[in-house]
């Protein structure tokens, strides 16, 4: 299994790294899970659209695996907040 973790403190400079890791996974032809944070620490101009572009690219990958969301506690409030 191959997983790409989007960190809470992700900056626009990190997006290319995620695309590179996805490209490596395509070369290996492995299933790729994606772990997203519940919230982002920074909201730089262009960061959210760049992350959405990456997520949509991951979705189109034929071996996209599970979309995981990093939540601390699994309770009704956390689920409602999402």
C-alpha positions, 0 to 999 in steps of 0.5 A: 500500500502507498499513502500520500499524507497532506499535512495540516501545515501544507504550503503551496510549495509542497503541492509539487511533492504530492504530484511527484509521489503520485507519479511514483505510485503510477510507475509502480502501479500500486494503490494509493490512499490519500490522508487529508487533515481535518483543517489546514493551518495556512490558507495561502492564495492558490493553496486550496485550488492547488490541493483540489486539483491534486485531489481530483488528479488522485481521484482520476488515477486508476488505482486510487485507494481510500480517502482518509480524513485525519480526525482525533476522536471519532464522535458525533460532533467530529462527524457533524463538523466535517 
